Amino acid sequence: MSEQNKALARRFIDEVYNQARPEIIDELFAEDYVDHTASTEQASGPAGARQIYDVFRAAFPDLRVEVHDLVADGDLVTFRSTMSGTSQGPLMGAAPTGKPVEVASMVFLRIRDGRFVERWEQMDLLGLMLQLGIVSESGPMGGDA
């Protein structure tokens, strides 16, 4: 089962993000899918996964995800990855910068019957906000405060 689950995670990354094929989301996500890292506005099920995809694809039309490690144990798959792209659309209230960004993350996915049912992600949001200019390194903790 672990190898099948790893293949499912790899398909998600490769087809949905790297090949920009969001129509695959409906095949991969269960109707009762829950994203534990989601904002309160995010829907559940495939619609919620599509919301996240749409936000990041609009902000970074050339978005790519490179997987560094992929591990599976039973119904749980985890991967360490780097998302990269060029800021060409708004994100988190920030205007596009035209600059490239790279963001590290670790994702855990629970799979049931060949579909994702739960997701947890730890993304370097501070690094992303620094790259987008939402916060600066000379802020209260690191500046003249």
N, CA, C and O atoms as CSV, one atom per row, in Angstrom:
chain,resi,resn,atom,element,x,y,z
A,1,MET,N,N,0.819,-1.195,0.000
A,1,MET,CA,C,0.000,0.000,0.000
A,1,MET,C,C,0.863,1.259,0.000
A,1,MET,O,O,0.508,2.247,-0.642
A,2,SER,N,N,1.984,1.238,0.706
A,2,SER,CA,C,2.825,2.423,0.790
A,2,SER,C,C,3.328,2.874,-0.575
A,2,SER,O,O,3.351,4.071,-0.863
A,3,GLU,N,N,3.733,1.921,-1.421
A,3,GLU,CA,C,4.228,2.295,-2.752
A,3,GLU,C,C,3.115,2.899,-3.601
A,3,GLU,O,O,3.360,3.847,-4.347
A,4,GLN,N,N,1.901,2.371,-3.502
A,4,GLN,CA,C,0.766,2.933,-4.236
A,4,GLN,C,C,0.471,4.349,-3.747
A,4,GLN,O,O,0.166,5.235,-4.545
A,5,ASN,N,N,0.562,4.556,-2.448
A,5,ASN,CA,C,0.290,5.876,-1.886
A,5,ASN,C,C,1.363,6.883,-2.284
A,5,ASN,O,O,1.060,8.049,-2.540
A,6,LYS,N,N,2.610,6.439,-2.337
A,6,LYS,CA,C,3.680,7.323,-2.814
A,6,LYS,C,C,3.434,7.709,-4.273
A,6,LYS,O,O,3.636,8.861,-4.655
A,7,ALA,N,N,3.006,6.756,-5.075
A,7,ALA,CA,C,2.716,7.042,-6.487
A,7,ALA,C,C,1.568,8.041,-6.611
A,7,ALA,O,O,1.585,8.900,-7.493
A,8,LEU,N,N,0.582,7.934,-5.739
A,8,LEU,CA,C,-0.538,8.874,-5.756
A,8,LEU,C,C,-0.068,10.285,-5.409
A,8,LEU,O,O,-0.474,11.250,-6.057
A,9,ALA,N,N,0.777,10.409,-4.400
A,9,ALA,CA,C,1.318,11.716,-4.019
A,9,ALA,C,C,2.168,12.291,-5.144
A,9,ALA,O,O,2.077,13.480,-5.451
A,10,ARG,N,N,2.979,11.464,-5.747
A,10,ARG,CA,C,3.822,11.911,-6.865
A,10,ARG,C,C,2.942,12.375,-8.029
A,10,ARG,O,O,3.241,13.383,-8.670
A,11,ARG,N,N,1.871,11.649,-8.299
A,11,ARG,CA,C,0.952,12.048,-9.378
A,11,ARG,C,C,0.338,13.416,-9.070
A,11,ARG,O,O,0.246,14.274,-9.949
A,12,PHE,N,N,-0.072,13.609,-7.843
A,12,PHE,CA,C,-0.636,14.899,-7.432
A,12,PHE,C,C,0.340,16.041,-7.711
A,12,PHE,O,O,-0.031,17.045,-8.320
A,13,ILE,N,N,1.558,15.890,-7.274
A,13,ILE,CA,C,2.565,16.944,-7.448
A,13,ILE,C,C,2.868,17.154,-8.935
A,13,ILE,O,O,2.842,18.280,-9.432
A,14,ASP,N,N,3.151,16.064,-9.625
A,14,ASP,CA,C,3.568,16.164,-11.031
A,14,ASP,C,C,2.454,16.677,-11.941
A,14,ASP,O,O,2.661,17.602,-12.727
A,15,GLU,N,N,1.287,16.077,-11.831
A,15,GLU,CA,C,0.220,16.436,-12.765
A,15,GLU,C,C,-0.487,17.731,-12.376
A,15,GLU,O,O,-0.669,18.612,-13.216
A,16,VAL,N,N,-0.882,17.853,-11.124
A,16,VAL,CA,C,-1.647,19.040,-10.726
A,16,VAL,C,C,-0.767,20.278,-10.732
A,16,VAL,O,O,-1.110,21.273,-11.370
A,17,TYR,N,N,0.357,20.236,-10.035
A,17,TYR,CA,C,1.178,21.441,-9.920
A,17,TYR,C,C,2.169,21.612,-11.071
A,17,TYR,O,O,2.196,22.671,-11.699
A,18,ASN,N,N,2.970,20.610,-11.357
A,18,ASN,CA,C,4.031,20.795,-12.351
A,18,ASN,C,C,3.522,20.804,-13.791
A,18,ASN,O,O,4.142,21.418,-14.659
A,19,GLN,N,N,2.404,20.133,-14.053
A,19,GLN,CA,C,1.829,20.142,-15.396
A,19,GLN,C,C,0.598,21.048,-15.494
A,19,GLN,O,O,-0.025,21.130,-16.553
A,20,ALA,N,N,0.245,21.726,-14.402
A,20,ALA,CA,C,-0.903,22.650,-14.361
A,20,ALA,C,C,-2.181,21.980,-14.865
A,20,ALA,O,O,-2.842,22.469,-15.780
A,21,ARG,N,N,-2.512,20.838,-14.236
A,21,ARG,CA,C,-3.717,20.093,-14.607
A,21,ARG,C,C,-4.657,19.981,-13.413
A,21,ARG,O,O,-4.796,18.898,-12.844
A,22,PRO,N,N,-5.303,21.075,-13.021
A,22,PRO,CA,C,-6.155,21.054,-11.833
A,22,PRO,C,C,-7.374,20.147,-11.960
A,22,PRO,O,O,-7.977,19.799,-10.945
A,23,GLU,N,N,-7.750,19.759,-13.161
A,23,GLU,CA,C,-8.906,18.866,-13.321
A,23,GLU,C,C,-8.667,17.517,-12.637
A,23,GLU,O,O,-9.621,16.795,-12.347
A,24,ILE,N,N,-7.422,17.178,-12.380
A,24,ILE,CA,C,-7.067,15.921,-11.709
A,24,ILE,C,C,-7.479,15.952,-10.234
A,24,ILE,O,O,-7.653,14.900,-9.619
A,25,ILE,N,N,-7.634,17.142,-9.670
A,25,ILE,CA,C,-7.982,17.269,-8.244
A,25,ILE,C,C,-9.228,16.463,-7.907
A,25,ILE,O,O,-9.259,15.796,-6.873
A,26,ASP,N,N,-10.255,16.507,-8.751
A,26,ASP,CA,C,-11.499,15.778,-8.462
A,26,ASP,C,C,-11.281,14.272,-8.376
A,26,ASP,O,O,-12.003,13.583,-7.655
A,27,GLU,N,N,-10.292,13.753,-9.104
A,27,GLU,CA,C,-9.981,12.322,-9.046
A,27,GLU,C,C,-9.231,11.941,-7.776
A,27,GLU,O,O,-9.385,10.832,-7.265
A,28,LEU,N,N,-8.416,12.871,-7.267
A,28,LEU,CA,C,-7.480,12.541,-6.195
A,28,LEU,C,C,-7.984,12.846,-4.782
A,28,LEU,O,O,-7.469,12.286,-3.815
A,29,PHE,N,N,-8.974,13.717,-4.650
A,29,PHE,CA,C,-9.415,14.154,-3.330
A,29,PHE,C,C,-10.816,13.640,-3.024
A,29,PHE,O,O,-11.728,13.763,-3.841
A,30,ALA,N,N,-10.974,13.058,-1.829
A,30,ALA,CA,C,-12.267,12.538,-1.395
A,30,ALA,C,C,-13.222,13.689,-1.079
A,30,ALA,O,O,-12.796,14.799,-0.758
A,31,GLU,N,N,-14.502,13.405,-1.175
A,31,GLU,CA,C,-15.512,14.424,-0.875
A,31,GLU,C,C,-15.412,14.918,0.565
A,31,GLU,O,O,-15.761,16.062,0.854
A,32,ASP,N,N,-14.937,14.062,1.469
A,32,ASP,CA,C,-14.824,14.461,2.881
A,32,ASP,C,C,-13.406,14.905,3.247
A,32,ASP,O,O,-13.052,14.936,4.426
A,33,TYR,N,N,-12.593,15.249,2.244
A,33,TYR,CA,C,-11.225,15.726,2.452
A,33,TYR,C,C,-11.219,16.950,3.366
A,33,TYR,O,O,-12.042,17.856,3.229
A,34,VAL,N,N,-10.257,16.951,4.314
A,34,VAL,CA,C,-10.081,18.070,5.242
A,34,VAL,C,C,-8.629,18.527,5.187
A,34,VAL,O,O,-7.706,17.722,5.311
A,35,ASP,N,N,-8.441,19.816,5.001
A,35,ASP,CA,C,-7.106,20.420,5.018
A,35,ASP,C,C,-6.932,21.059,6.392
A,35,ASP,O,O,-7.545,22.086,6.683
A,36,HIS,N,N,-6.103,20.458,7.232
A,36,HIS,CA,C,-5.923,20.939,8.605
A,36,HIS,C,C,-5.112,22.232,8.678
A,36,HIS,O,O,-5.046,22.851,9.740
A,37,THR,N,N,-4.505,22.646,7.592
A,37,THR,CA,C,-3.758,23.906,7.557
A,37,THR,C,C,-4.553,24.999,6.882
A,37,THR,O,O,-4.037,26.094,6.658
A,38,ALA,N,N,-5.787,24.724,6.559
A,38,ALA,CA,C,-6.604,25.647,5.778
A,38,ALA,C,C,-7.037,26.870,6.586
A,38,ALA,O,O,-7.119,26.849,7.814
A,39,SER,N,N,-7.307,27.924,5.839
A,39,SER,CA,C,-7.927,29.092,6.445
A,39,SER,C,C,-9.413,28.785,6.649
A,39,SER,O,O,-9.939,27.816,6.102
A,40,THR,N,N,-10.065,29.608,7.429
A,40,THR,CA,C,-11.480,29.365,7.719
A,40,THR,C,C,-12.355,29.516,6.477
A,40,THR,O,O,-13.477,29.010,6.453
A,41,GLU,N,N,-11.865,30.201,5.450
A,41,GLU,CA,C,-12.644,30.395,4.234
A,41,GLU,C,C,-12.535,29.237,3.252
A,41,GLU,O,O,-13.282,29.175,2.276
A,42,GLN,N,N,-11.613,28.325,3.506
A,42,GLN,CA,C,-11.399,27.237,2.552
A,42,GLN,C,C,-12.480,26.178,2.692
A,42,GLN,O,O,-12.808,25.753,3.799
A,43,ALA,N,N,-13.023,25.762,1.571
A,43,ALA,CA,C,-14.037,24.716,1.544
A,43,ALA,C,C,-13.395,23.365,1.858
A,43,ALA,O,O,-12.174,23.221,1.797
A,44,SER,N,N,-14.212,22.397,2.186
A,44,SER,CA,C,-13.714,21.031,2.344
A,44,SER,C,C,-13.836,20.325,0.995
A,44,SER,O,O,-14.356,20.890,0.032
A,45,GLY,N,N,-13.355,19.093,0.937
A,45,GLY,CA,C,-13.454,18.310,-0.280
A,45,GLY,C,C,-12.559,18.834,-1.393
A,45,GLY,O,O,-11.706,19.691,-1.163
A,46,PRO,N,N,-12.757,18.318,-2.593
A,46,PRO,CA,C,-11.951,18.739,-3.740
A,46,PRO,C,C,-12.025,20.249,-3.995
A,46,PRO,O,O,-11.056,20.840,-4.471
A,47,ALA,N,N,-13.147,20.870,-3.687
A,47,ALA,CA,C,-13.284,22.319,-3.906
A,47,ALA,C,C,-12.257,23.095,-3.084
A,47,ALA,O,O,-11.719,24.098,-3.554
A,48,GLY,N,N,-11.985,22.643,-1.873
A,48,GLY,CA,C,-10.989,23.303,-1.033
A,48,GLY,C,C,-9.582,23.139,-1.581
A,48,GLY,O,O,-8.787,24.079,-1.558
A,49,ALA,N,N,-9.271,21.937,-2.077
A,49,ALA,CA,C,-7.957,21.711,-2.693
A,49,ALA,C,C,-7.809,22.588,-3.925
A,49,ALA,O,O,-6.725,23.105,-4.194
A,50,ARG,N,N,-8.883,22.758,-4.671
A,50,ARG,CA,C,-8.857,23.598,-5.875
A,50,ARG,C,C,-8.655,25.074,-5.497
A,50,ARG,O,O,-7.963,25.804,-6.208
A,51,GLN,N,N,-9.256,25.516,-4.379
A,51,GLN,CA,C,-9.073,26.902,-3.935
A,51,GLN,C,C,-7.595,27.205,-3.704
A,51,GLN,O,O,-7.090,28.230,-4.164
A,52,ILE,N,N,-6.901,26.317,-2.991
A,52,ILE,CA,C,-5.476,26.526,-2.708
A,52,ILE,C,C,-4.687,26.533,-4.016
A,52,ILE,O,O,-3.831,27.391,-4.227
A,53,TYR,N,N,-4.977,25.583,-4.879
A,53,TYR,CA,C,-4.299,25.530,-6.177
A,53,TYR,C,C,-4.492,26.849,-6.924
A,53,TYR,O,O,-3.527,27.429,-7.422
A,54,ASP,N,N,-5.731,27.322,-7.002
A,54,ASP,CA,C,-6.037,28.545,-7.752
A,54,ASP,C,C,-5.302,29.761,-7.193
A,54,ASP,O,O,-4.811,30.592,-7.957
A,55,VAL,N,N,-5.224,29.870,-5.867
A,55,VAL,CA,C,-4.530,30.999,-5.233
A,55,VAL,C,C,-3.056,31.001,-5.634
A,55,VAL,O,O,-2.522,32.025,-6.060
A,56,PHE,N,N,-2.406,29.853,-5.496
A,56,PHE,CA,C,-0.975,29.789,-5.789
A,56,PHE,C,C,-0.683,29.856,-7.286
A,56,PHE,O,O,0.322,30.447,-7.681
A,57,ARG,N,N,-1.518,29.276,-8.116
A,57,ARG,CA,C,-1.296,29.329,-9.566
A,57,ARG,C,C,-1.504,30.759,-10.084
A,57,ARG,O,O,-0.798,31.187,-10.998
A,58,ALA,N,N,-2.460,31.498,-9.514
A,58,ALA,CA,C,-2.670,32.899,-9.919
A,58,ALA,C,C,-1.481,33.759,-9.499
A,58,ALA,O,O,-1.070,34.657,-10.235
A,59,ALA,N,N,-0.934,33.489,-8.329
A,59,ALA,CA,C,0.212,34.268,-7.840
A,59,ALA,C,C,1.498,33.892,-8.566
A,59,ALA,O,O,2.348,34.748,-8.812
A,60,PHE,N,N,1.642,32.613,-8.908
A,60,PHE,CA,C,2.861,32.100,-9.530
A,60,PHE,C,C,2.481,31.225,-10.734
A,60,PHE,O,O,2.466,30.001,-10.612
A,61,PRO,N,N,2.181,31.815,-11.872
A,61,PRO,CA,C,1.739,31.033,-13.033
A,61,PRO,C,C,2.756,29.980,-13.495
A,61,PRO,O,O,2.381,28.993,-14.127
A,62,ASP,N,N,4.025,30.188,-13.183
A,62,ASP,CA,C,5.066,29.228,-13.576
A,62,ASP,C,C,5.457,28.313,-12.415
A,62,ASP,O,O,6.555,27.757,-12.409
A,63,LEU,N,N,4.588,28.157,-11.459
A,63,LEU,CA,C,4.847,27.387,-10.242
A,63,LEU,C,C,5.337,25.973,-10.547
A,63,LEU,O,O,4.819,25.294,-11.433
A,64,ARG,N,N,6.344,25.551,-9.794
A,64,ARG,CA,C,6.895,24.194,-9.870
A,64,ARG,C,C,7.119,23.693,-8.457
A,64,ARG,O,O,7.426,24.476,-7.557
A,65,VAL,N,N,6.968,22.398,-8.257
A,65,VAL,CA,C,7.244,21.774,-6.969
A,65,VAL,C,C,8.287,20.686,-7.187
A,65,VAL,O,O,8.091,19.761,-7.975
A,66,GLU,N,N,9.387,20.817,-6.478
A,66,GLU,CA,C,10.447,19.808,-6.533
A,66,GLU,C,C,10.419,19.017,-5.233
A,66,GLU,O,O,10.518,19.591,-4.148
A,67,VAL,N,N,10.286,17.713,-5.344
A,67,VAL,CA,C,10.251,16.844,-4.172
A,67,VAL,C,C,11.668,16.380,-3.862
A,67,VAL,O,O,12.378,15.879,-4.733
A,68,HIS,N,N,12.067,16.558,-2.604
A,68,HIS,CA,C,13.402,16.136,-2.162
A,68,HIS,C,C,13.353,14.785,-1.461
A,68,HIS,O,O,14.262,13.968,-1.608
A,69,ASP,N,N,12.291,14.553,-0.701
A,69,ASP,CA,C,12.103,13.284,0.014
A,69,ASP,C,C,10.634,12.928,-0.043
A,69,ASP,O,O,9.774,13.805,0.038
A,70,LEU,N,N,10.340,11.639,-0.184
A,70,LEU,CA,C,8.968,11.146,-0.216
A,70,LEU,C,C,8.950,9.839,0.561
A,70,LEU,O,O,9.649,8.888,0.210
A,71,VAL,N,N,8.145,9.797,1.623
A,71,VAL,CA,C,8.111,8.643,2.514
A,71,VAL,C,C,6.656,8.253,2.750
A,71,VAL,O,O,5.794,9.121,2.887
A,72,ALA,N,N,6.383,6.959,2.799
A,72,ALA,CA,C,5.035,6.482,3.074
A,72,ALA,C,C,5.075,5.406,4.140
A,72,ALA,O,O,6.003,4.599,4.201
A,73,ASP,N,N,4.055,5.410,4.975
A,73,ASP,CA,C,3.874,4.388,5.997
A,73,ASP,C,C,2.376,4.157,6.125
A,73,ASP,O,O,1.650,5.006,6.643
A,74,GLY,N,N,1.923,3.015,5.655
A,74,GLY,CA,C,0.493,2.729,5.704
A,74,GLY,C,C,-0.289,3.738,4.895
A,74,GLY,O,O,-0.028,3.932,3.707
A,75,ASP,N,N,-1.262,4.389,5.547
A,75,ASP,CA,C,-2.124,5.335,4.835
A,75,ASP,C,C,-1.602,6.768,4.862
A,75,ASP,O,O,-2.305,7.687,4.441
A,76,LEU,N,N,-0.382,6.970,5.352
A,76,LEU,CA,C,0.185,8.307,5.471
A,76,LEU,C,C,1.392,8.469,4.549
A,76,LEU,O,O,2.290,7.628,4.530
A,77,VAL,N,N,1.398,9.571,3.780
A,77,VAL,CA,C,2.514,9.911,2.895
A,77,VAL,C,C,3.005,11.289,3.306
A,77,VAL,O,O,2.206,12.182,3.591
A,78,THR,N,N,4.311,11.459,3.337
A,78,THR,CA,C,4.875,12.769,3.621
A,78,THR,C,C,5.947,13.087,2.596
A,78,THR,O,O,6.649,12.203,2.106
A,79,PHE,N,N,6.057,14.376,2.284
A,79,PHE,CA,C,7.142,14.779,1.397
A,79,PHE,C,C,7.676,16.133,1.807
A,79,PHE,O,O,6.954,16.996,2.306
A,80,ARG,N,N,8.986,16.289,1.575
A,80,ARG,CA,C,9.692,17.554,1.773
A,80,ARG,C,C,9.947,18.102,0.388
A,80,ARG,O,O,10.467,17.404,-0.482
A,81,SER,N,N,9.576,19.368,0.187
A,81,SER,CA,C,9.650,19.912,-1.159
A,81,SER,C,C,10.014,21.393,-1.153
A,81,SER,O,O,10.029,22.053,-0.113
A,82,THR,N,N,10.304,21.888,-2.349
A,82,THR,CA,C,10.513,23.310,-2.573
A,82,THR,C,C,9.592,23.748,-3.694
A,82,THR,O,O,9.615,23.191,-4.791
A,83,MET,N,N,8.778,24.756,-3.401
A,83,MET,CA,C,7.932,25.367,-4.406
A,83,MET,C,C,8.683,26.570,-4.952
A,83,MET,O,O,9.248,27.350,-4.185
A,84,SER,N,N,8.695,26.728,-6.270
A,84,SER,CA,C,9.334,27.892,-6.860
A,84,SER,C,C,8.422,28.470,-7.933
A,84,SER,O,O,7.593,27.773,-8.517
A,85,GLY,N,N,8.597,29.750,-8.170
A,85,GLY,CA,C,7.814,30.419,-9.194
A,85,GLY,C,C,8.144,31.895,-9.200
A,85,GLY,O,O,8.927,32.377,-8.381
A,86,THR,N,N,7.540,32.603,-10.128
A,86,THR,CA,C,7.747,34.036,-10.260
A,86,THR,C,C,6.483,34.754,-9.813
A,86,THR,O,O,5.390,34.438,-10.282
A,87,SER,N,N,6.622,35.708,-8.916
A,87,SER,CA,C,5.486,36.455,-8.385
A,87,SER,C,C,4.878,37.326,-9.484
A,87,SER,O,O,5.429,38.360,-9.861
A,88,GLN,N,N,3.709,36.870,-9.995
A,88,GLN,CA,C,3.058,37.599,-11.082
A,88,GLN,C,C,1.607,37.934,-10.771
A,88,GLN,O,O,0.904,38.501,-11.608
A,89,GLY,N,N,1.157,37.586,-9.574
A,89,GLY,CA,C,-0.209,37.889,-9.155
A,89,GLY,C,C,-0.213,38.143,-7.661
A,89,GLY,O,O,0.748,37.793,-6.975
A,90,PRO,N,N,-1.276,38.744,-7.140
A,90,PRO,CA,C,-1.319,39.049,-5.709
A,90,PRO,C,C,-1.365,37.785,-4.844
A,90,PRO,O,O,-1.911,36.759,-5.248
A,91,LEU,N,N,-0.784,37.884,-3.653
A,91,LEU,CA,C,-0.815,36.785,-2.682
A,91,LEU,C,C,-0.727,37.372,-1.286
A,91,LEU,O,O,0.139,38.204,-1.012
A,92,MET,N,N,-1.614,36.946,-0.408
A,92,MET,CA,C,-1.632,37.390,0.994
A,92,MET,C,C,-1.644,38.915,1.091
A,92,MET,O,O,-1.015,39.485,1.982
A,93,GLY,N,N,-2.343,39.562,0.196
A,93,GLY,CA,C,-2.439,41.010,0.223
A,93,GLY,C,C,-1.271,41.739,-0.404
A,93,GLY,O,O,-1.261,42.969,-0.443
A,94,ALA,N,N,-0.295,41.010,-0.892
A,94,ALA,CA,C,0.882,41.643,-1.498
A,94,ALA,C,C,0.721,41.713,-3.006
A,94,ALA,O,O,0.249,40.770,-3.642
A,95,ALA,N,N,1.115,42.830,-3.558
A,95,ALA,CA,C,1.111,42.988,-5.011
A,95,ALA,C,C,2.221,42.135,-5.608
A,95,ALA,O,O,3.213,41.856,-4.934
A,96,PRO,N,N,2.071,41.718,-6.861
A,96,PRO,CA,C,3.132,40.935,-7.498
A,96,PRO,C,C,4.419,41.745,-7.621
A,96,PRO,O,O,4.393,42.956,-7.842
A,97,THR,N,N,5.540,41.052,-7.474
A,97,THR,CA,C,6.844,41.723,-7.521
A,97,THR,C,C,7.601,41.444,-8.813
A,97,THR,O,O,8.536,42.169,-9.153
A,98,GLY,N,N,7.205,40.403,-9.532
A,98,GLY,CA,C,7.956,40.003,-10.715
A,98,GLY,C,C,9.220,39.232,-10.365
A,98,GLY,O,O,9.982,38.843,-11.250
A,99,LYS,N,N,9.442,39.012,-9.067
A,99,LYS,CA,C,10.664,38.326,-8.617
A,99,LYS,C,C,10.416,36.828,-8.430
A,99,LYS,O,O,9.300,36.407,-8.127
A,100,PRO,N,N,11.467,36.036,-8.614
A,100,PRO,CA,C,11.338,34.610,-8.328
A,100,PRO,C,C,11.328,34.362,-6.820
A,100,PRO,O,O,11.959,35.090,-6.053
A,101,VAL,N,N,10.607,33.333,-6.416
A,101,VAL,CA,C,10.581,32.922,-5.010
A,101,VAL,C,C,10.835,31.424,-4.924
A,101,VAL,O,O,10.579,30.675,-5.867
A,102,GLU,N,N,11.344,31.006,-3.770
A,102,GLU,CA,C,11.502,29.587,-3.445
A,102,GLU,C,C,11.042,29.408,-2.013
A,102,GLU,O,O,11.451,30.157,-1.126
A,103,VAL,N,N,10.193,28.416,-1.785
A,103,VAL,CA,C,9.622,28.199,-0.462
A,103,VAL,C,C,9.679,26.712,-0.121
A,103,VAL,O,O,9.202,25.867,-0.878
A,104,ALA,N,N,10.267,26.416,1.022
A,104,ALA,CA,C,10.347,25.033,1.494
A,104,ALA,C,C,9.068,24.670,2.240
A,104,ALA,O,O,8.439,25.515,2.877
A,105,SER,N,N,8.697,23.393,2.145
A,105,SER,CA,C,7.550,22.928,2.919
A,105,SER,C,C,7.655,21.432,3.162
A,105,SER,O,O,8.409,20.716,2.502
A,106,MET,N,N,6.863,20.985,4.142
A,106,MET,CA,C,6.696,19.564,4.420
A,106,MET,C,C,5.197,19.311,4.481
A,106,MET,O,O,4.460,20.025,5.162
A,107,VAL,N,N,4.759,18.288,3.762
A,107,VAL,CA,C,3.340,17.976,3.634
A,107,VAL,C,C,3.097,16.546,4.093
A,107,VAL,O,O,3.869,15.640,3.779
A,108,PHE,N,N,2.018,16.356,4.837
A,108,PHE,CA,C,1.557,15.027,5.230
A,108,PHE,C,C,0.171,14.830,4.631
A,108,PHE,O,O,-0.698,15.691,4.770
A,109,LEU,N,N,-0.034,13.704,3.969
A,109,LEU,CA,C,-1.311,13.373,3.350
A,109,LEU,C,C,-1.785,12.016,3.848
A,109,LEU,O,O,-1.030,11.044,3.834
A,110,ARG,N,N,-3.046,11.952,4.293
A,110,ARG,CA,C,-3.642,10.669,4.654
A,110,ARG,C,C,-4.516,10.222,3.486
A,110,ARG,O,O,-5.266,11.013,2.914
A,111,ILE,N,N,-4.404,8.937,3.143
A,111,ILE,CA,C,-5.079,8.391,1.967
A,111,ILE,C,C,-6.021,7.271,2.391
A,111,ILE,O,O,-5.691,6.425,3.222
A,112,ARG,N,N,-7.204,7.301,1.790
A,112,ARG,CA,C,-8.178,6.231,2.002
A,112,ARG,C,C,-8.792,5.891,0.642
A,112,ARG,O,O,-9.252,6.778,-0.078
A,113,ASP,N,N,-8.795,4.623,0.304
A,113,ASP,CA,C,-9.395,4.153,-0.950
A,113,ASP,C,C,-8.870,4.911,-2.179
A,113,ASP,O,O,-9.630,5.232,-3.092
A,114,GLY,N,N,-7.568,5.189,-2.187
A,114,GLY,CA,C,-6.951,5.817,-3.351
A,114,GLY,C,C,-7.211,7.303,-3.504
A,114,GLY,O,O,-7.009,7.864,-4.581
A,115,ARG,N,N,-7.662,7.952,-2.418
A,115,ARG,CA,C,-7.919,9.401,-2.461
A,115,ARG,C,C,-7.403,10.059,-1.184
A,115,ARG,O,O,-7.338,9.437,-0.123
A,116,PHE,N,N,-7.042,11.321,-1.315
A,116,PHE,CA,C,-6.586,12.084,-0.151
A,116,PHE,C,C,-7.783,12.451,0.714
A,116,PHE,O,O,-8.798,12.941,0.220
A,117,VAL,N,N,-7.647,12.204,2.024
A,117,VAL,CA,C,-8.730,12.541,2.952
A,117,VAL,C,C,-8.307,13.584,3.988
A,117,VAL,O,O,-9.157,14.261,4.568
A,118,GLU,N,N,-6.992,13.718,4.224
A,118,GLU,CA,C,-6.504,14.730,5.162
A,118,GLU,C,C,-5.166,15.261,4.682
A,118,GLU,O,O,-4.406,14.571,4.004
A,119,ARG,N,N,-4.895,16.521,5.057
A,119,ARG,CA,C,-3.617,17.152,4.695
A,119,ARG,C,C,-3.176,18.081,5.810
A,119,ARG,O,O,-3.978,18.814,6.389
A,120,TRP,N,N,-1.863,18.034,6.102
A,120,TRP,CA,C,-1.214,18.968,7.014
A,120,TRP,C,C,0.015,19.488,6.291
A,120,TRP,O,O,0.714,18.717,5.634
A,121,GLU,N,N,0.290,20.779,6.401
A,121,GLU,CA,C,1.469,21.339,5.747
A,121,GLU,C,C,2.148,22.357,6.646
A,121,GLU,O,O,1.497,23.172,7.301
A,122,GLN,N,N,3.468,22.291,6.661
A,122,GLN,CA,C,4.293,23.307,7.303
A,122,GLN,C,C,5.111,23.954,6.200
A,122,GLN,O,O,6.046,23.353,5.669
A,123,MET,N,N,4.750,25.186,5.860
A,123,MET,CA,C,5.429,25.926,4.797
A,123,MET,C,C,6.190,27.080,5.424
A,123,MET,O,O,5.752,27.650,6.424
A,124,ASP,N,N,7.314,27.421,4.848
A,124,ASP,CA,C,8.106,28.556,5.321
A,124,ASP,C,C,7.425,29.854,4.881
A,124,ASP,O,O,7.884,30.533,3.962
A,125,LEU,N,N,6.321,30.184,5.559
A,125,LEU,CA,C,5.567,31.385,5.197
A,125,LEU,C,C,6.346,32.660,5.481
A,125,LEU,O,O,6.214,33.634,4.740
A,126,LEU,N,N,7.159,32.676,6.544
A,126,LEU,CA,C,7.969,33.865,6.808
A,126,LEU,C,C,8.939,34.097,5.650
A,126,LEU,O,O,9.099,35.228,5.188
A,127,GLY,N,N,9.582,33.036,5.184
A,127,GLY,CA,C,10.484,33.169,4.048
A,127,GLY,C,C,9.758,33.685,2.822
A,127,GLY,O,O,10.287,34.524,2.093
A,128,LEU,N,N,8.540,33.187,2.588
A,128,LEU,CA,C,7.756,33.655,1.451
A,128,LEU,C,C,7.398,35.134,1.620
A,128,LEU,O,O,7.518,35.914,0.676
A,129,MET,N,N,6.961,35.516,2.817
A,129,MET,CA,C,6.594,36.919,3.060
A,129,MET,C,C,7.799,37.843,2.926
A,129,MET,O,O,7.659,38.968,2.448
A,130,LEU,N,N,8.978,37.389,3.338
A,130,LEU,CA,C,10.198,38.184,3.142
A,130,LEU,C,C,10.496,38.356,1.660
A,130,LEU,O,O,10.828,39.457,1.219
A,131,GLN,N,N,10.380,37.281,0.889
A,131,GLN,CA,C,10.657,37.347,-0.542
A,131,GLN,C,C,9.666,38.236,-1.288
A,131,GLN,O,O,10.016,38.868,-2.285
A,132,LEU,N,N,8.418,38.280,-0.796
A,132,LEU,CA,C,7.390,39.103,-1.436
A,132,LEU,C,C,7.375,40.538,-0.911
A,132,LEU,O,O,6.654,41.387,-1.434
A,133,GLY,N,N,8.174,40.802,0.123
A,133,GLY,CA,C,8.214,42.149,0.686
A,133,GLY,C,C,7.050,42.474,1.600
A,133,GLY,O,O,6.810,43.645,1.896
A,134,ILE,N,N,6.319,41.458,2.055
A,134,ILE,CA,C,5.207,41.677,2.986
A,134,ILE,C,C,5.751,42.063,4.353
A,134,ILE,O,O,5.163,42.890,5.050
A,135,VAL,N,N,6.861,41.469,4.731
A,135,VAL,CA,C,7.584,41.829,5.953
A,135,VAL,C,C,9.035,42.064,5.567
A,135,VAL,O,O,9.493,41.612,4.517
A,136,SER,N,N,9.746,42.773,6.421
A,136,SER,CA,C,11.161,43.021,6.128
A,136,SER,C,C,12.027,42.495,7.260
A,136,SER,O,O,11.570,42.342,8.393
A,137,GLU,N,N,13.277,42.223,6.937
A,137,GLU,CA,C,14.214,41.727,7.940
A,137,GLU,C,C,14.530,42.797,8.972
A,137,GLU,O,O,15.028,42.469,10.049
A,138,SER,N,N,14.262,44.049,8.685
A,138,SER,CA,C,14.552,45.114,9.636
A,138,SER,C,C,13.331,45.448,10.480
A,138,SER,O,O,13.228,46.546,11.027
A,139,GLY,N,N,12.404,44.497,10.584
A,139,GLY,CA,C,11.207,44.691,11.391
A,139,GLY,C,C,11.532,44.736,12.860
A,139,GLY,O,O,12.703,44.835,13.229
A,140,PRO,N,N,10.522,44.664,13.714
A,140,PRO,CA,C,10.700,44.834,15.162
A,140,PRO,C,C,11.737,43.926,15.806
A,140,PRO,O,O,12.406,44.341,16.752
A,141,MET,N,N,11.890,42.689,15.314
A,141,MET,CA,C,12.813,41.762,15.951
A,141,MET,C,C,14.246,41.930,15.441
A,141,MET,O,O,15.185,41.607,16.169
A,142,GLY,N,N,14.442,42.416,14.233
A,142,GLY,CA,C,15.778,42.420,13.677
A,142,GLY,C,C,16.300,43.793,13.317
A,142,GLY,O,O,17.401,43.907,12.778
A,143,GLY,N,N,15.555,44.819,13.593
A,143,GLY,CA,C,15.980,46.145,13.166
A,143,GLY,C,C,16.472,46.995,14.318
A,143,GLY,O,O,17.114,46.505,15.247
A,144,ASP,N,N,16.163,48.257,14.243
A,144,ASP,CA,C,16.624,49.233,15.222
A,144,ASP,C,C,15.722,49.324,16.434
A,144,ASP,O,O,15.820,50.285,17.197
A,145,ALA,N,N,14.864,48.372,16.630
A,145,ALA,CA,C,13.877,48.416,17.707
A,145,ALA,C,C,14.490,48.451,19.062
A,145,ALA,O,O,13.774,48.490,20.063
